[in-house]
Structures are given as structure tokens and as C-alpha cells.
Amino acid sequence: MVTVTHGRELTNARMRRLLLALEAVIGRAGLMTILRQARLHRFTGDLPQYNRELRLHAAEYSGVIQAVESYFGRGARGTLIRVGRGVFDQLLVHQRWQALQYRVAFLTQPPAARMQRALAWLADELAQPNGHVEVLNALHGLILVDHESDGVFGRRREAPGCWLTVGKIQAAIFWATGQEHDVVETECKGAGAAACRFEVRELRP
């Protein structure tokens, strides 16, 4: 269900991954501050359970990210990238069996194929429960297009700045290939684009 005010419904699991990763980066006290600023007081006692129940909305997810940006100011970019990488790590922790299946498949695949499969898994998680996130092949590399853009729901930006998603993509690629790649958001729904578009580029020595 989607409402104009609250946006689409999201799973408990997605918010739990975000909050656990956030706590790992900024500490328990910092997390409590962010939750209060985001008006998510109900999670200051217990975090949401890791399940697919739809008990949250995009506006609440976006509110957490906005609270981080307000709290850290110019330092929010680096913080959110680190949190994004941690969110993907939480996916690996909570879905070990699925991660193991991918790792086994990676044994016979070249790096490009591993990268695409990892991003496809991430895209599927971003799309849950029924959204549209896709991975495209381009001449210069892979592109992830997030048509939902839950992290900027209800917000307007001057320029692309979905650093949380940048961190998730970086972590997914490193997990699949063992190599760091540059991830650039070239279009952002919060800045007026139809979707958030992330281009994956090889780091040049």
C-alpha cells in the first residue's frame, strides 16, 4: 500500500538492518539520538524484528537518513557511506544461507558475472516488497536504477546524495569481487529525476 503522506510499505527487516548498521558506526547513544530526531521513539527500547512484515513506511526510513544528515552536517556523506556498507554486511549476517549459495556460485564465475549477481541481489532487497529496482548493463559498466528511492521519499535535494545506497553498492561489489569500485550517483529522484541512478566504475590506479 502506498500513501501520499507516508509512501510505500517497507519490511521490518530493512529497517532493522539500517538501525543495526547505524549503531555499529555511531554507537548506541548516537542511534538513540537519531531515533528521537526521526520521531521513531517506539524503537528506542526494541528494534524491529528481522522479518518481512510490513510495519513501516518509506517516510520513516527516509526520516532516519534525514536525521543523520542533520546531525552530522558535512560529515554525513562519509557516515552514511559507512552505514550503507554496514547495511549490506547485515544482509550477509541475517541471510547466511542465501549468501553461501551465492559464494558457491561465484567459484565458477568471472568477476563481472559475480558483480552483476551481487547487485541483482541487492536490487531485489531494495525493491522489497513489490518495488522496482533494476541492474542494467552499459558500455562503461553496470548501472543500478532505483525507481523507489525510499531514502529520499518526501525530500528535495539540490544534487544527488544517496550516500547510503552508494555504500551498499560498494559493499556488494567488494563482497563479490574482492575489489573496490567507484560508485557515482548521476541522477537522484530527490533532485527531480525519475529515479536514482548509480553508475559503477573501476577505480584507476
Beta strands, then each sheet from edge to edge (+ up, - down):
strand 1: 2-3
strand 2: 7-11
strand 3: 54-57
strand 4: 133-138
strand 5: 141-146
strand 6: 181-187
strand 7: 196-202
sheet 1: 1+ 2- 3+
sheet 2: 4+ 5- 7+ 6-
end
